[in-house]
């Protein structure tokens, strides 16, 4: 149902066939919220040296600051979508946006690395409550050709957010405005968040949630605990010498995920609503696709982090220069995504997911040799990083559609929420693994060797991902159907790649 056109721009619950007159302001608020998340997922990458000087953050602390946000975000995304279904998406959006903005202020004022990590975990949790509401709110207020136009606007804007994150972070840190240093990368959220909150509170219409929707707290708890038991040892293991507890934690994490699958089946058998649509767990192409998502984004986010660390710590570039050093990869990703999304995926089908990682591997190979330059300069890495970005963009633009092609129409909402969650957690795991690999060599002063080892790990992940693509459907789901515009389904956002 659409909300009626009214003179008073304040939110109402009146329904009519007329479109809501202030609906485009809803799109503005949704885009701002998504960009805030994208910025926070990548803007901190260039803050490593400043965090070390200011708070004494070591390698493990930096990994937690970057990866901890993605961890709680991913672990809570599906739960956040379910809460929006039950209590109303407007209410959860406003609550999540308020908490996200407040958490940003807490991060900016953190007195120690421990408190900063805690506030980043809180910020990710707020993001998990905020982000899943966006797609549902857009579907409630747009329809038909307008909804297609909304998604056409959404994609490029979010892609831009991912590109400018490290560049903006470097600019703010190097500018050291008002002596704030790294704290400014979090304070930038305050005016943006407050403005979005004002717009959303005034113009997003009220619509009651469905109180008959049950929230599977036990299932959500199993997911959070299992994710934490996986990321904790990966972050701490290399620093502590991989003691027994790290292996026990990872084994317990695997058991936790298995228990989650069992618990979901029992929940459905008892007539209650599981956190994840039960049919998804019975589809081999979907479950294999989840592994592909985790491998691909773990490698991509991890390599981006190592690139930034290499430039700043290994080559002593400033935060601003390191931010600009990410541009070839980001621009290449944008180009590859545009080509893939515009025509290539439709024309050659699943092959685009196989060509993409091969292009990435070629780019990584070129980058390997570029790192060995006797007199290293920023320009040395441009060809390899840009080529790797093109390959990554080809995959990013098409991957979700091919995995969603394996699910039924009434499962799209739940499936896209799970995919987004796995993407975020995969990025967190990638930060932990690649950070540990790089710092293991960096401690000996061999920064190039650390980057080389990270590229080897990425190559292994890409080859495994390439093998997985042969198990996915040969054609992707049409773009409109990916967003649930042709089926009544729970609405969870597809979280864009940073």
C-alpha positions in Angstrom: 0.0 0.0 0.0 1.2 3.5 -0.8 0.9 6.5 1.6 -1.4 9.2 0.4 -0.4 12.6 -0.8 -1.0 15.1 2.0 -0.3 18.8 2.6 1.3 18.2 5.9 4.8 16.7 5.3 4.8 15.1 8.7 4.6 11.3 8.7 1.1 9.8 8.5 -0.5 6.4 8.3 -3.2 7.4 5.7 -3.2 5.1 2.8 -4.3 5.7 -0.8 -3.4 4.9 -4.4 -1.7 8.3 -4.7 2.1 8.3 -4.2 3.4 10.0 -1.2 4.5 13.5 -2.2 7.7 13.6 -0.1 8.9 10.1 -1.2 12.1 11.4 -2.9 13.3 12.8 0.4 13.0 9.3 1.8 15.5 8.2 -0.9 17.9 10.9 0.2 17.8 9.8 3.8 18.4 6.1 2.8 21.3 7.0 0.6 22.9 9.2 3.3 22.6 6.3 5.8 24.1 3.8 3.4 27.0 6.2 2.5 27.7 6.7 6.2 28.1 2.9 6.6 30.3 2.6 3.5 32.6 5.4 4.7 32.9 3.8 8.1 33.8 0.5 6.6 36.8 1.9 4.7 37.7 5.4 6.0 39.5 4.0 9.0 42.0 2.0 6.9 44.3 4.9 6.6 44.3 5.7 10.3 46.7 3.0 11.4 49.9 5.0 12.1 47.9 7.8 13.8 46.1 5.4 16.0 49.4 3.9 17.0 50.8 7.3 17.9 47.7 8.5 19.7 46.4 5.4 21.5 49.3 2.9 21.2 47.3 0.7 18.9 49.3 -2.4 17.8 48.6 -4.6 14.8 45.9 -6.5 16.7 44.2 -3.4 17.9 44.1 -2.0 14.3 42.6 -5.2 13.0 39.9 -5.0 15.6 39.1 -1.4 14.9 38.7 -2.2 11.2 37.2 -5.7 11.3 35.2 -5.4 14.5 32.8 -3.0 12.8 32.1 -5.4 10.0 31.8 -8.3 12.4 28.9 -6.9 14.5 27.3 -5.4 11.4 27.2 -8.7 9.6 26.2 -10.8 12.6 23.2 -8.5 13.2 21.9 -7.7 9.7 19.4 -10.5 9.5 18.1 -9.8 13.0 17.9 -6.1 12.2 15.6 -6.9 9.2 13.4 -9.1 11.4 13.1 -6.3 14.0 12.0 -3.9 11.3 9.3 -6.4 10.1 8.0 -6.6 13.7 8.3 -3.1 15.1 8.1 -1.0 11.9 10.9 0.0 9.6 10.6 3.7 10.3 11.0 3.2 14.0 14.0 0.9 13.6 15.6 3.2 11.0 15.4 6.2 13.3 16.6 4.2 16.3 19.5 2.7 14.3 20.5 6.1 12.8 20.5 7.7 16.2 22.6 5.0 17.7 25.0 5.0 14.8 25.5 8.8 15.1 26.0 8.6 18.8 28.4 5.7 18.5 30.4 7.8 16.0 30.8 10.5 18.6 31.9 7.9 21.2 34.5 6.6 18.7 35.8 10.1 18.1 36.2 10.7 21.9 37.7 7.3 22.7 40.5 7.6 25.3 42.1 4.2 24.6 42.3 1.6 22.0 40.2 -0.8 24.0 37.4 1.7 24.3 37.6 2.5 20.6 37.3 -1.2 19.7 34.2 -1.4 22.0 32.6 1.7 20.4 33.3 0.3 16.9 31.5 -2.9 17.8 28.6 -0.8 19.1 28.7 1.2 15.9 28.5 -2.0 13.8 25.5 -3.2 15.9 23.7 0.1 15.2 24.4 -0.2 11.5 22.9 -3.7 11.6 19.7 -2.2 13.0 19.8 0.7 10.5 20.7 -0.7 7.1 18.1 -3.5 6.6 15.3 -1.0 6.8 16.3 1.0 3.7 15.1 -1.4 1.0 11.8 -2.0 2.8 11.1 1.7 3.2 11.8 2.3 -0.5 9.5 -0.5 -1.6 6.8 0.8 0.6 6.9 4.3 -1.0 7.9 3.6 -4.6 6.6 1.2 -7.2 6.8 0.3 -10.9 9.2 2.3 -13.0 9.9 4.7 -10.2 11.3 1.9 -8.1 13.5 0.8 -11.0 14.8 4.4 -11.2 15.5 4.4 -7.5 17.7 1.4 -7.7 19.4 2.9 -10.7 20.3 5.9 -8.6 21.2 3.9 -5.6 23.9 1.7 -7.1 26.3 4.4 -8.5 25.9 6.6 -5.5 26.9 3.8 -3.1 29.8 2.9 -5.4 31.0 6.4 -5.1 30.8 6.1 -1.3 33.1 3.1 -1.4 35.6 4.9 -3.6 35.9 8.1 -1.6 36.2 6.4 1.9 40.0 6.0 2.0 40.6 9.3 0.1 38.4 11.3 2.5 39.9 9.5 5.5 43.4 10.4 4.3 42.4 14.0 3.6 40.9 14.5 7.1 43.8 12.8 8.9 46.5 14.6 7.0 44.7 17.9 7.3 44.6 17.5 11.1 41.7 20.0 11.3 41.5 21.6 14.7 44.1 19.2 15.9 41.6 16.3 15.7 43.7 13.9 13.7 42.1 10.5 13.3 39.1 11.5 15.4 37.8 13.6 12.5 37.1 10.4 10.5 34.3 9.6 13.0 33.2 13.2 13.7 32.3 13.6 10.0 29.3 11.4 10.7 27.8 13.8 13.2 26.5 16.5 10.8 25.6 13.9 8.2 23.8 11.7 10.7 21.9 14.6 12.3 20.8 15.9 9.0 19.6 12.5 7.8 17.8 12.0 11.2 15.9 15.3 10.8 14.8 14.5 7.2 13.8 10.9 8.1 11.9 11.9 11.2 9.9 14.5 9.3 9.3 12.8 6.0 9.4 9.0 6.4 5.7 7.9 6.8 4.7 5.9 9.8 3.6 2.4 9.1 2.9 -0.2 11.8 5.0 -3.3 12.0 3.6 -6.8 12.1 3.6 -7.8 15.8 2.8 -11.4 14.8 6.4 -11.6 13.4 8.5 -13.5 16.0 12.1 -12.6 16.6 14.4 -15.7 16.9 16.6 -14.4 19.7 18.2 -17.9 20.2 19.2 -18.1 16.5 20.6 -14.6 16.5 22.6 -15.4 19.6 24.1 -18.5 18.0 25.1 -16.4 15.0 26.8 -13.7 17.0 28.6 -16.2 19.3 29.8 -18.3 16.3 31.1 -15.2 14.4 32.9 -13.9 17.5 34.5 -17.3 18.2 35.8 -17.3 14.6 37.2 -13.7 14.4 38.7 -13.6 17.9 41.4 -16.2 17.4 42.1 -15.1 13.8 42.9 -11.6 15.1 44.8 -12.7 18.2 46.4 -15.9 17.0 49.4 -14.6 15.2 50.3 -12.2 18.0 50.0 -14.9 20.7 51.7 -17.6 18.7 48.6 -19.6 17.9 48.1 -21.3 21.3 45.6 -24.1 21.9 42.7 -21.8 22.8 42.7 -20.3 19.3 42.1 -23.6 17.7 39.5 -24.6 20.2 37.6 -21.3 19.5 37.6 -21.9 15.8 36.4 -25.5 16.3 33.7 -24.3 18.6 32.7 -21.7 16.0 32.1 -24.4 13.4 30.0 -26.3 15.9 28.1 -23.2 16.7 27.2 -22.6 13.0 26.1 -26.3 12.7 23.9 -25.9 15.8 22.4 -22.8 14.3 21.3 -24.8 11.2 19.8 -27.5 13.5 18.1 -24.9 15.7 16.6 -23.2 12.6 15.1 -26.5 11.5 13.6 -27.2 14.9 12.2 -23.7 15.1 10.4 -24.2 11.8 9.2 -27.7 12.8 7.7 -26.2 16.0 5.6 -23.8 13.9 7.7 -20.7 14.8 9.4 -18.4 12.3 13.1 -19.1 11.9 15.7 -16.3 11.4 16.5 -17.7 8.0 14.0 -19.1 5.5 14.4 -22.9 6.0 14.2 -23.6 2.3 17.5 -21.7 1.7 19.5 -24.3 3.8 18.2 -27.0 1.5 19.5 -25.4 -1.7 23.1 -26.5 -2.5 23.7 -23.7 -5.0 22.8 -21.1 -2.3 24.8 -22.6 0.5 27.8 -23.0 -1.9 27.2 -19.4 -2.9 27.5 -18.3 0.7 31.0 -19.8 0.8 31.9 -18.0 -2.5 30.7 -14.6 -1.0 32.8 -15.1 2.1 35.9 -16.1 0.1 35.6 -13.4 -2.5 34.9 -10.5 -0.1 37.4 -11.7 2.5 40.1 -11.6 -0.1 39.1 -8.3 -1.6 38.7 -6.4 1.7 41.9 -8.0 3.2 44.0 -7.1 0.2 42.7 -3.5 0.3 43.8 -3.3 3.9 47.3 -4.7 3.1 47.7 -2.2 0.2 47.0 0.7 2.6 49.3 -0.8 5.3 52.1 -1.3 2.8 51.9 2.2 1.6 51.8 3.8 5.0 53.9 1.6 7.2 56.2 0.0 4.6 56.8 3.0 2.3 56.1 5.8 4.8 53.5 7.6 2.7 51.2 10.0 4.4 47.5 9.1 5.2 46.5 11.4 2.3 48.9 9.7 -0.2 47.8 6.2 1.0 44.2 7.2 0.4 45.0 8.2 -3.1 46.9 5.0 -3.5 43.6 3.2 -3.2 42.1 5.1 -6.1 43.4 2.8 -8.9 41.8 -0.2 -7.3 38.5 1.6 -6.6 38.3 3.2 -10.0 39.1 -0.2 -11.6 36.3 -1.7 -9.5 33.8 0.9 -10.7 34.8 0.3 -14.4 34.5 -3.4 -14.1 31.2 -3.2 -12.3 29.8 -0.8 -14.9 30.8 -3.1 -17.8 29.5 -6.2 -16.1 26.3 -4.7 -14.9 25.5 -2.9 -18.2 25.8 -5.8 -20.6 28.5 -8.4 -19.9 26.6 -10.5 -17.3 23.5 -10.6 -19.4 25.5 -11.5 -22.5 27.8 -14.3 -21.2 26.0 -15.3 -18.0 28.0 -17.2 -15.4 31.2 -16.8 -17.3 31.5 -13.2 -16.0 32.1 -14.7 -12.5 34.9 -16.8 -14.0 36.6 -14.1 -16.1 36.5 -11.7 -13.2 38.8 -13.6 -10.8 41.1 -14.5 -13.6 41.5 -10.8 -14.4 42.1 -10.2 -10.7 44.8 -12.8 -10.6 46.5 -11.2 -13.6 46.3 -7.9 -11.8 47.8 -9.4 -8.6 50.6 -10.9 -10.6 51.4 -7.5 -12.2 51.2 -6.0 -8.7 53.6 -8.6 -7.3 56.4 -7.5 -9.7 55.6 -3.8 -9.3 56.3 -4.1 -5.6 59.9 -5.2 -6.4 60.7 -1.8 -8.0 64.1 -0.6 -6.7 62.9 3.0 -6.3 59.2 2.5 -5.4 56.7 5.2 -6.2 52.9 5.4 -6.1 52.7 5.2 -9.8 54.3 1.8 -9.8 51.2 0.1 -8.4 48.6 1.8 -10.7 48.5 -0.8 -13.5 48.3 -3.9 -11.3 45.8 -2.4 -8.8 43.6 -1.0 -11.5 43.5 -4.3 -13.4 42.7 -6.2 -10.2 39.9 -3.7 -9.5 38.4 -4.3 -12.9 38.2 -8.0 -12.2 36.7 -7.4 -8.8 34.1 -5.1 -10.2 33.0 -7.7 -12.8 32.3 -10.1 -10.0 30.7 -7.6 -7.5 28.2 -6.4 -10.0 26.9 -9.9 -10.8 27.6 -12.2 -7.9 24.4 -11.6 -5.9 22.1 -12.1 -8.9 23.6 -15.6 -9.8 23.3 -16.8 -6.2 19.7 -15.4 -5.9 18.8 -17.2 -9.1 18.9 -20.4 -7.0 16.2 -19.4 -4.6 12.4 -19.2 -4.8 10.6 -15.9 -5.2 9.2 -15.9 -1.7 12.8 -16.4 -0.3 14.5 -13.4 -1.9 14.2 -11.1 1.0 15.6 -13.6 3.5 18.3 -14.8 1.0 19.6 -11.3 0.2 19.8 -10.5 4.0 21.8 -13.6 4.6 24.1 -12.9 1.7 24.7 -9.3 2.9 25.5 -10.7 6.4 28.0 -13.2 5.1 29.6 -10.5 2.9 30.2 -8.3 6.0 31.5 -11.2 8.2 33.7 -12.4 5.3 35.2 -9.0 5.2 35.9 -9.0 8.9 37.6 -12.5 8.6 39.6 -11.2 5.7 40.9 -8.2 7.7 42.0 -10.7 10.5 43.7 -13.2 8.1 45.4 -10.7 5.8 46.4 -8.4 8.6 48.0 -11.3 10.5 49.8 -12.5 7.3 51.2 -9.0 6.6 52.2 -8.1 10.1 54.0 -11.5 10.6 56.5 -10.4 7.9 56.3 -6.7 8.7 57.7 -7.3 12.2 60.9 -8.4 10.6 61.0 -5.3 8.4 60.1 -7.2 5.2 57.0 -5.2 4.1 57.3 -6.3 0.5 57.4 -9.9 1.6 54.3 -9.4 3.7 52.4 -8.0 0.7 53.7 -10.9 -1.4 52.3 -13.4 1.1 49.0 -11.6 1.2 48.8 -11.9 -2.6 49.5 -15.6 -2.4 46.6 -16.0 0.1 44.4 -14.0 -2.2 45.3 -16.1 -5.2 44.3 -19.3 -3.2 41.0 -17.7 -2.3 40.3 -16.6 -5.9 41.1 -20.1 -7.3 38.7 -21.6 -4.7 36.1 -19.1 -5.6 36.6 -19.8 -9.3 35.8 -23.5 -8.7 32.7 -22.6 -6.7 31.3 -20.5 -9.6 30.8 -23.7 -11.7 28.2 -24.8 -9.1 26.1 -21.6 -9.5 23.1 -21.1 -11.9 24.2 -20.2 -15.5 22.0 -17.1 -15.6 21.4 -14.5 -12.9 18.1 -13.3 -11.5 16.8 -10.1 -13.2 17.8 -6.9 -11.3 14.3 -5.9 -10.4 13.6 -9.4 -8.9 16.8 -9.2 -6.8 15.2 -6.4 -4.8 12.0 -8.3 -4.3 9.9 -6.1 -6.5 8.0 -9.0 -8.0 7.4 -11.1 -4.9 6.1 -10.6 -1.5 9.1 -11.3 0.7 10.7 -10.0 3.9 12.9 -7.1 2.9 16.6 -7.1 3.8 19.1 -4.8 2.1 21.8 -6.0 -0.1 24.8 -4.4 1.6 27.0 -2.8 -1.0 30.7 -3.6 -1.2 32.9 -0.9 0.1 
